[in-house]
Amino acid sequence: MLNFRAMRDFVVLGGGTAGWFAALELHRLFGERASITVVESPRVSVIGVGEGGILNLPAALQRYGIDEDEFASKTGAVIKLGFEYAGWNTGRDDETFYHLFHHVPQRVDRQSVDSIVPWWAMLVAHGIGVQYAVDSLPLILDNASQDEVRAARASAGERMPASMHFDAHRVAAWLKQVATSRGIALRTANVLGLDVASESGWVRGLRLEGEEALLPVDFMVDASGFARMALQRTYGMPMRSFGEHLILDRAIPFYIAHPRKNPRLVTRSLAMNAGWMWQIPEHERVGCGYVFSSAHIGEDEALAEIEARLGQKVEPERTISFSAGHFEDVWVGNVMAVGLASGFIEPLEATSIGQMLGQVCAFGDTVAASGYVVPRTTIRTFNHRNRLDWEGIRDFLRLHYDVRRRDTAFWRDVTSQALPESYAALKEAWQHRLPRTVDLNAYRAGHVMHFDFTSWMAVGQGVGVIPEQAAAADLAGLPRGVVLEAHEFMKGVTRRFPQAVGGHAPH
């Protein structure tokens, strides 16, 4: 049992986006009655060259009383409306599909019938990309300005949800400013290790370089990134590897200038010979990175491919090495690991910050719902649900690599990797009908779902996993009037977007 009512000393090990959001959650929970300290090392820098959120980022800002416009102004963040994938099926830049943020149709909208969205199903059945059903697509195609997007969103309301692209360094600095202004303490020190009680296994304090006295700990959040001070270095816990399903393990980050008048409104994911390249627009520049498999390409060859693809020289940042996987339990005794300290798969679909925010909020909700006295059984349930969340992310990302191209050794190998049993079962069903909410309940288990069935449908259609006949089979079971309305909608799409006919995306 953890009795948070009797605790006073809360420590977050590591700043960065994860650490400062965790500190804000602790402050939201305990307010002024607790001492909350973030310990940052002067030797460790924030990891990230361009970063993007998913839809729980704006929700988190609201949760912590941070004005979204002020956040964007102070950090140089720009609006993000989704993801664009180029070359994933053919290797050609003019072959694209989209996963756009969207309002999930509900029965109350008269847009969902028996868990089927007729308008989306009609597009899939005719080989037309489902992005044409999303209100934000014209803004993306027109390279609209930030002001134009804000005006459109103000008019559309919840029908045009959005997140943000940002610089991780500036966001961490801004969150630090917000947190310290609310009374959260900052200690700049190198942590030599954690002092653990031999009887309980709980962390009693942090040993700081140059200081004799321990920094006392009643509860600690480990946000130490890839250092993984608590679960790996202190407790020696093994990670659960996803390497049999996802094989990327390196990233070369760099910056380029904006190639267009206005920042792109989507995260671009460009297929490369041994992986893919992210392009994340910030206010002043574009943060990029080549995520690749070191078994298929070396760093020098990867850099040469980047420059050949972009037609310009780049100045790479330090290469990031990682292994896809997570810790089975992230909350152990009086310690919880978050962010990179708890696990990482790869940057695709901004799942790292999305998972971190989901876990931090779930922790706060769990503590509050338990009356600040949390039994061990509840902690076990929390860890179980967190594992399911990681499995949902793993399977969603594996879907992205279930593509048709086989033109390089990497694409031949990644497409032949074993399918997780849970994803394979969904794929089998989707050959006969479209994804449904109930399909994803196995990943949800009481936690928020990062990507609903319509997101799986958008990506599944884009990579060719979901065939046209699956949508046709669903439509065949709907009332004739509903099908006719959906057909009229499709005709409107083809009139407005002639390029939609004959492919999933505009060329």
C-alpha positions as CSV (number, residue, x, y, z in Angstrom):
1,M,0.0,0.0,0.0
2,L,1.1,3.6,-0.7
3,N,-0.4,6.2,1.6
4,F,0.1,9.4,-0.3
5,R,-1.7,11.3,2.5
6,A,1.4,10.8,4.7
7,M,3.9,11.7,2.0
8,R,5.6,15.1,1.7
9,D,8.8,14.7,-0.4
10,F,8.2,14.1,-4.1
11,V,11.1,14.0,-6.4
12,V,11.2,13.9,-10.2
13,L,14.5,12.6,-11.5
14,G,15.1,14.4,-14.9
15,G,13.5,17.3,-16.5
16,G,12.6,17.4,-20.2
17,T,9.1,17.1,-21.5
18,A,8.3,14.0,-19.4
19,G,9.8,15.2,-16.2
20,W,8.2,18.6,-16.1
21,F,4.8,17.2,-17.1
22,A,5.1,14.7,-14.3
23,A,6.0,17.5,-11.9
24,L,2.9,19.5,-13.0
25,E,0.7,16.4,-12.4
26,L,2.2,16.0,-8.9
27,H,1.5,19.6,-8.2
28,R,-2.1,19.2,-9.5
29,L,-2.5,16.3,-7.1
30,F,-0.9,17.6,-3.9
31,G,-0.7,21.3,-4.3
32,E,1.2,23.3,-1.7
33,R,1.1,20.7,1.0
34,A,3.9,18.7,-0.7
35,S,7.5,19.5,-1.6
36,I,8.0,18.7,-5.3
37,T,11.6,18.8,-6.6
38,V,12.8,18.2,-10.1
39,V,16.5,17.2,-10.3
40,E,18.2,18.0,-13.6
41,S,21.7,17.1,-14.5
42,P,23.9,19.8,-16.1
43,R,25.5,17.0,-18.2
44,V,22.3,15.7,-19.8
45,S,20.6,17.5,-22.6
46,V,17.0,17.1,-23.8
47,I,16.6,14.6,-26.6
48,G,14.7,15.7,-29.7
49,V,15.0,17.5,-33.0
50,G,11.5,18.5,-33.8
51,E,8.7,16.7,-32.0
52,G,5.0,16.4,-32.4
53,G,2.1,15.5,-30.1
54,I,-1.1,13.7,-30.6
55,L,-4.5,14.8,-29.4
56,N,-3.8,14.3,-25.7
57,L,-1.2,17.1,-25.8
58,P,-3.8,20.0,-26.0
59,A,-5.8,18.1,-23.3
60,A,-2.8,18.0,-21.1
61,L,-2.2,21.7,-21.4
62,Q,-5.8,22.3,-20.4
63,R,-5.4,19.9,-17.5
64,Y,-2.5,21.9,-16.1
65,G,-4.0,25.3,-16.7
66,I,-1.6,26.2,-19.6
67,D,-3.0,28.5,-22.2
68,E,-2.6,26.9,-25.6
69,D,-1.9,30.2,-27.5
70,E,0.7,31.2,-24.9
71,F,2.3,27.8,-25.1
72,A,2.6,28.2,-28.9
73,S,3.9,31.7,-28.6
74,K,6.6,30.9,-26.0
75,T,7.8,27.7,-27.6
76,G,7.5,28.4,-31.3
77,A,5.0,25.6,-31.7
78,V,2.8,25.3,-34.8
79,I,-0.5,23.6,-35.5
80,K,-0.4,19.9,-36.4
81,L,-3.4,18.3,-38.2
82,G,-2.1,14.8,-38.6
83,F,0.5,12.6,-40.5
84,E,1.4,12.2,-44.1
85,Y,3.2,9.1,-45.4
86,A,5.2,9.2,-48.7
87,G,6.6,6.2,-50.5
88,W,5.6,3.5,-48.0
89,N,4.1,1.3,-50.7
90,T,6.2,2.1,-53.8
91,G,9.2,4.2,-52.7
92,R,7.9,7.1,-54.8
93,D,7.3,10.5,-53.2
94,D,4.2,11.1,-55.2
95,E,2.6,8.0,-53.6
96,T,1.1,9.2,-50.3
97,F,-1.6,8.5,-47.7
98,Y,-2.7,10.4,-44.7
99,H,-3.7,9.7,-41.1
100,L,-5.4,13.0,-40.1
101,F,-6.7,14.0,-36.7
102,H,-10.5,13.8,-36.9
103,H,-13.7,13.9,-35.0
104,V,-14.6,10.2,-34.4
105,P,-18.1,9.8,-35.8
106,Q,-20.7,8.9,-33.2
107,R,-24.2,7.6,-33.3
108,V,-25.5,11.0,-32.1
109,D,-24.0,12.6,-35.3
110,R,-26.1,10.2,-37.4
111,Q,-22.8,9.2,-38.9
112,S,-22.3,5.8,-37.3
113,V,-24.6,2.9,-38.0
114,D,-24.0,-0.4,-36.2
115,S,-20.4,0.6,-35.6
116,I,-19.9,1.4,-39.3
117,V,-19.2,4.9,-40.6
118,P,-21.1,4.8,-43.9
119,W,-19.3,7.8,-45.5
120,W,-15.9,6.4,-44.7
121,A,-16.9,2.9,-45.8
122,M,-18.1,4.2,-49.1
123,L,-14.7,5.9,-49.8
124,V,-12.8,2.7,-48.9
125,A,-15.1,0.6,-51.1
126,H,-14.2,2.8,-54.1
127,G,-10.4,3.1,-53.4
128,I,-10.7,6.7,-52.2
129,G,-8.6,7.8,-49.3
130,V,-10.6,8.4,-46.1
131,Q,-8.7,11.7,-45.6
132,Y,-11.2,13.1,-48.0
133,A,-13.9,12.8,-45.3
134,V,-11.8,15.0,-42.9
135,D,-12.5,18.7,-42.8
136,S,-8.8,19.7,-42.5
137,L,-7.6,18.2,-45.7
138,P,-8.1,21.3,-47.9
139,L,-6.0,23.4,-45.5
140,I,-3.2,20.8,-45.7
141,L,-3.3,20.7,-49.5
142,D,-3.3,24.5,-49.8
143,N,-0.4,24.9,-47.3
144,A,-2.6,27.2,-45.3
145,S,-1.1,29.7,-42.8
146,Q,-1.4,29.4,-39.1
147,D,-3.9,32.2,-39.0
148,E,-6.0,30.5,-41.6
149,V,-6.0,27.3,-39.7
150,R,-7.0,29.0,-36.4
151,A,-9.9,30.7,-38.2
152,A,-11.0,27.4,-39.7
153,R,-10.8,25.6,-36.4
154,A,-12.7,28.4,-34.6
155,S,-15.5,27.8,-37.2
156,A,-15.4,24.0,-37.2
157,G,-15.0,23.5,-33.4
158,E,-14.6,19.9,-32.3
159,R,-14.9,18.7,-35.9
160,M,-11.3,19.9,-36.5
161,P,-9.1,18.7,-33.6
162,A,-5.4,19.4,-33.7
163,S,-2.2,19.0,-31.8
164,M,1.2,20.8,-32.2
165,H,4.6,20.5,-33.6
166,F,7.4,21.9,-31.4
167,D,11.0,22.0,-30.4
168,A,11.5,19.7,-27.4
169,H,14.2,21.9,-25.9
170,R,12.0,25.1,-26.0
171,V,9.0,23.1,-24.6
172,A,11.1,21.7,-21.7
173,A,12.4,25.2,-20.9
174,W,8.9,26.7,-21.0
175,L,7.4,23.9,-18.8
176,K,10.3,24.5,-16.4
177,Q,9.3,28.2,-16.2
178,V,5.7,27.4,-15.6
179,A,6.4,24.7,-13.0
180,T,8.9,26.8,-11.0
181,S,6.5,29.7,-11.0
182,R,4.0,27.5,-9.2
183,G,6.4,26.5,-6.4
184,I,8.0,23.4,-7.9
185,A,11.7,23.4,-6.9
186,L,14.6,22.8,-9.3
187,R,17.9,21.2,-8.2
188,T,20.7,21.2,-10.7
189,A,22.9,18.3,-9.8
190,N,24.4,15.0,-11.0
191,V,22.7,12.0,-9.4
192,L,25.2,9.4,-8.3
193,G,22.6,6.8,-7.4
194,L,19.4,6.0,-5.5
195,D,19.5,5.0,-1.9
196,V,17.2,2.0,-1.4
197,A,15.9,0.6,1.9
198,S,17.0,-3.0,2.2
199,E,13.8,-4.2,4.0
200,S,11.2,-2.6,1.7
201,G,13.1,-2.0,-1.5
202,W,11.7,1.5,-1.6
203,V,13.8,4.5,-2.6
204,R,14.7,6.6,0.5
205,G,16.7,9.3,-1.2
206,L,19.0,10.4,-4.0
207,R,22.8,10.6,-3.7
208,L,23.9,13.9,-5.3
209,E,27.4,14.7,-6.5
210,G,29.2,16.9,-4.0
211,E,26.6,16.5,-1.2
212,E,26.8,14.3,1.9
213,A,23.1,14.4,2.8
214,L,20.6,12.5,0.8
215,L,17.8,14.3,-1.0
216,P,14.9,12.7,0.8
217,V,12.2,10.8,-1.2
218,D,8.8,9.7,-0.3
219,F,7.8,9.1,-3.9
220,M,9.9,9.4,-7.0
221,V,9.2,9.7,-10.7
222,D,12.0,8.6,-12.9
223,A,12.2,10.7,-16.0
224,S,15.9,10.1,-16.6
225,G,15.4,9.1,-20.2
226,F,17.6,6.4,-21.7
227,A,19.7,6.5,-18.4
228,R,16.8,4.6,-16.8
229,M,18.2,5.2,-13.3
230,A,15.4,3.4,-11.4
231,L,14.1,0.3,-13.1
232,Q,17.2,-0.6,-15.0
233,R,20.3,0.7,-13.1
234,T,18.9,0.4,-9.5
235,Y,16.5,-2.5,-9.7
236,G,18.0,-4.4,-12.6
237,M,14.7,-5.1,-14.2
238,P,14.8,-6.4,-17.8
239,M,12.9,-4.8,-20.6
240,R,10.3,-6.5,-22.7
241,S,11.6,-6.4,-26.2
242,F,9.5,-5.7,-29.3
243,G,12.5,-6.5,-31.6
244,E,10.9,-9.5,-33.2
245,H,8.2,-7.3,-34.6
246,L,9.9,-3.9,-35.1
247,I,13.6,-3.7,-36.1
248,L,14.5,0.0,-36.3
249,D,17.2,1.0,-33.7
250,R,18.9,4.2,-34.8
251,A,18.0,7.8,-35.6
252,I,20.1,10.6,-37.2
253,P,18.5,14.0,-36.3
254,F,19.1,17.2,-38.2
255,Y,17.4,20.5,-39.2
256,I,16.5,22.0,-42.6
257,A,14.9,25.3,-43.7
258,H,11.2,25.4,-44.5
259,P,10.7,24.2,-48.1
260,R,7.3,26.1,-48.4
261,K,5.9,29.5,-47.6
262,N,4.1,28.2,-44.5
263,P,5.0,25.4,-42.1
264,R,3.4,22.1,-43.2
265,L,0.4,21.1,-41.1
266,V,1.3,17.4,-40.9
267,T,4.3,15.4,-39.8
268,R,5.8,13.9,-43.0
269,S,7.1,10.4,-42.8
270,L,9.2,9.7,-45.9
271,A,10.1,6.1,-46.7
272,M,13.8,5.5,-47.1
273,N,16.0,2.6,-48.1
274,A,16.4,1.3,-44.6
275,G,13.7,3.0,-42.6
276,W,12.0,6.4,-42.8
277,M,12.6,10.1,-42.3
278,W,10.5,12.4,-40.2
279,Q,10.0,16.1,-41.1
280,I,8.4,18.1,-38.3
281,P,7.9,21.8,-38.9
282,E,8.6,24.2,-36.2
283,H,8.1,28.0,-36.4
284,E,11.6,28.8,-37.6
285,R,12.7,25.6,-39.2
286,V,12.0,21.9,-39.8
287,G,13.3,19.2,-37.4
288,C,14.1,16.0,-39.3
289,G,15.6,12.6,-38.6
290,Y,16.3,9.4,-40.4
291,V,15.1,6.4,-38.4
292,F,16.8,3.3,-39.7
293,S,17.9,-0.3,-39.0
294,S,21.6,-0.5,-38.2
295,A,21.5,-4.1,-39.6
296,H,20.7,-2.7,-43.0
297,I,22.7,0.6,-43.3
298,G,25.6,2.3,-41.6
299,E,25.6,5.9,-40.3
300,D,27.8,7.3,-43.1
301,E,25.7,5.6,-45.8
302,A,22.5,6.8,-44.1
303,L,23.8,10.4,-44.1
304,A,24.6,10.1,-47.7
305,E,21.1,8.9,-48.5
306,I,19.6,11.8,-46.5
307,E,21.6,14.3,-48.6
308,A,20.8,12.6,-51.8
309,R,17.1,12.5,-51.0
310,L,17.0,16.2,-50.0
311,G,19.5,17.5,-52.5
312,Q,21.5,19.4,-49.9
313,K,24.1,19.0,-47.2
314,V,22.9,18.6,-43.6
315,E,24.6,19.0,-40.2
316,P,23.6,15.9,-38.3
317,E,23.1,15.9,-34.5
318,R,24.3,13.0,-32.4
319,T,23.0,9.7,-33.5
320,I,20.4,8.2,-31.1
321,S,20.5,4.5,-30.4
322,F,17.5,2.7,-29.0
323,S,15.8,-0.7,-28.7
324,A,12.1,-1.2,-29.2
325,G,10.5,-2.3,-25.9
326,H,9.3,-1.3,-22.4
327,F,9.5,-2.4,-18.8
328,E,6.7,-4.8,-17.8
329,D,6.0,-2.8,-14.6
330,V,6.6,0.9,-14.6
331,W,5.3,1.5,-11.0
332,V,7.4,-0.4,-8.5
333,G,7.1,0.4,-4.8
334,N,7.4,4.2,-4.4
335,V,8.9,4.8,-7.9
336,M,7.2,5.2,-11.3
337,A,9.2,5.5,-14.5
338,V,7.8,7.7,-17.3
339,G,8.8,8.6,-20.8
340,L,12.0,7.1,-22.2
341,A,12.8,5.8,-18.7
342,S,9.8,3.5,-19.0
343,G,10.2,2.4,-22.6
344,F,10.4,3.4,-26.3
345,I,9.5,1.9,-29.6
346,E,10.3,4.5,-32.3
347,P,9.2,8.0,-33.3
348,L,6.5,7.0,-35.7
349,E,3.0,8.5,-35.0
350,A,4.3,10.6,-32.0
351,T,3.5,7.6,-29.7
352,S,6.3,8.4,-27.2
353,I,4.9,11.7,-25.9
354,G,1.4,10.4,-26.3
355,Q,2.1,7.3,-24.2
356,M,3.9,9.4,-21.6
357,L,1.0,11.9,-21.2
358,G,-1.5,9.0,-21.0
359,Q,0.5,7.3,-18.3
360,V,1.0,10.5,-16.3
361,C,-2.6,11.4,-16.4
362,A,-3.7,7.8,-15.6
363,F,-1.4,7.9,-12.5
364,G,-3.0,11.0,-11.3
365,D,-6.5,9.7,-11.8
366,T,-5.6,6.5,-10.1
367,V,-4.2,8.2,-7.0
368,A,-7.1,10.6,-6.7
369,A,-9.7,7.9,-7.3
370,S,-8.1,5.8,-4.6
371,G,-8.5,8.6,-2.0
372,Y,-4.7,9.0,-2.0
373,V,-4.3,5.6,-0.4
374,V,-3.4,3.1,-3.1
375,P,-3.4,-0.7,-2.5
376,R,-1.0,-3.0,-4.2
377,T,-3.8,-4.6,-6.2
378,T,-4.5,-1.2,-7.8
379,I,-0.8,-0.7,-8.6
380,R,-0.8,-4.2,-10.3
381,T,-3.9,-3.2,-12.3
382,F,-2.2,0.1,-13.3
383,N,0.9,-1.8,-14.6
384,H,-1.3,-4.3,-16.4
385,R,-3.2,-1.5,-18.2
386,N,0.0,0.2,-19.0
387,R,1.3,-3.0,-20.6
388,L,-1.8,-3.2,-22.8
389,D,-1.2,0.4,-23.8
390,W,2.3,-0.5,-25.0
391,E,0.9,-3.5,-26.9
392,G,-1.7,-1.3,-28.7
393,I,1.1,1.1,-29.8
394,R,3.3,-1.9,-30.9
395,D,0.5,-3.3,-33.0
396,F,-0.5,0.1,-34.5
397,L,3.1,0.7,-35.5
398,R,3.4,-2.8,-36.9
399,L,0.4,-2.1,-39.1
400,H,2.4,0.7,-40.7
401,Y,5.1,-1.8,-41.9
402,D,2.6,-4.3,-43.3
403,V,3.1,-2.7,-46.7
404,R,3.5,-4.0,-50.3
405,R,7.0,-2.8,-51.2
406,R,9.9,-5.3,-51.3
407,D,12.5,-3.2,-53.2
408,T,15.3,-3.1,-50.6
409,A,16.6,-5.5,-48.1
410,F,15.1,-3.5,-45.2
411,W,11.6,-3.5,-46.7
412,R,11.8,-7.2,-47.5
413,D,12.9,-7.9,-43.9
414,V,10.6,-5.6,-42.0
415,T,7.6,-6.7,-43.9
416,S,8.4,-10.3,-43.2
417,Q,8.8,-9.8,-39.5
418,A,6.5,-11.8,-37.3
419,L,3.1,-10.3,-36.7
420,P,2.0,-9.9,-33.1
421,E,-0.7,-12.5,-32.4
422,S,-3.1,-9.7,-31.4
423,Y,-2.6,-7.7,-34.6
424,A,-2.7,-10.8,-36.8
425,A,-6.1,-11.6,-35.4
426,L,-7.4,-8.1,-36.2
427,K,-5.9,-8.3,-39.7
428,E,-7.7,-11.5,-40.4
429,A,-11.1,-10.0,-39.4
430,W,-10.4,-6.9,-41.4
431,Q,-10.3,-8.9,-44.6
432,H,-14.0,-9.3,-44.2
433,R,-15.2,-6.1,-42.6
434,L,-13.8,-2.7,-41.5
435,P,-12.3,-2.0,-38.0
436,R,-14.6,-1.3,-35.1
437,T,-14.3,0.1,-31.7
438,V,-14.8,-3.3,-30.0
439,D,-11.6,-4.6,-31.8
440,L,-9.5,-2.3,-29.7
441,N,-11.0,-3.0,-26.3
442,A,-8.1,-5.4,-25.6
443,Y,-5.7,-2.5,-25.6
444,R,-7.9,-0.1,-23.7
445,A,-8.7,-1.8,-20.4
446,G,-9.8,1.4,-18.7
447,H,-7.1,3.6,-20.1
448,V,-7.7,6.2,-22.8
449,M,-7.2,5.0,-26.4
450,H,-4.6,7.0,-28.3
451,F,-5.9,5.9,-31.7
452,D,-9.5,4.9,-32.3
453,F,-10.8,2.5,-35.0
454,T,-10.9,5.3,-37.6
455,S,-7.1,5.8,-37.2
456,W,-6.5,2.1,-37.7
457,M,-8.8,2.3,-40.8
458,A,-6.9,5.3,-42.3
459,V,-3.5,3.6,-41.9
460,G,-4.8,0.2,-42.8
461,Q,-6.3,1.5,-46.0
462,G,-3.1,3.4,-46.8
463,V,-0.8,0.4,-46.5
464,G,-3.3,-1.9,-48.3
465,V,-4.1,-4.1,-45.3
466,I,-7.9,-3.3,-45.5
467,P,-9.3,-4.3,-48.9
468,E,-12.1,-2.5,-50.7
469,Q,-14.3,-5.6,-50.5
470,A,-14.2,-5.4,-46.6
471,A,-15.9,-2.0,-46.9
472,A,-18.3,-3.2,-49.6
473,A,-19.4,-6.1,-47.3
474,D,-20.2,-3.7,-44.5
475,L,-22.2,-1.4,-46.8
476,A,-24.2,-4.4,-48.1
477,G,-25.7,-4.8,-44.6
478,L,-26.8,-1.2,-44.1
479,P,-30.2,0.3,-44.9
480,R,-30.6,1.4,-48.5
481,G,-31.2,5.0,-47.6
482,V,-28.0,5.2,-45.6
483,V,-26.0,3.7,-48.4
484,L,-27.5,6.2,-50.9
485,E,-26.6,9.1,-48.6
486,A,-23.1,7.8,-48.4
487,H,-22.9,7.4,-52.2
488,E,-24.0,11.1,-52.6
489,F,-21.3,12.1,-50.1
490,M,-18.7,10.2,-52.2
491,K,-19.9,11.9,-55.4
492,G,-19.4,15.3,-53.7
493,V,-15.9,14.3,-52.7
494,T,-15.0,13.3,-56.3
495,R,-16.4,16.6,-57.6
496,R,-14.4,18.6,-55.1
497,F,-11.3,16.5,-55.4
498,P,-11.0,15.0,-58.9
499,Q,-7.5,13.7,-57.9
500,A,-9.2,11.4,-55.3
501,V,-10.4,9.0,-58.0
502,G,-7.9,6.2,-58.7
503,G,-5.8,6.5,-55.6
504,H,-5.7,7.0,-51.9
505,A,-4.2,10.4,-52.0
506,P,-3.5,13.5,-54.2
507,H,-0.4,13.3,-56.3
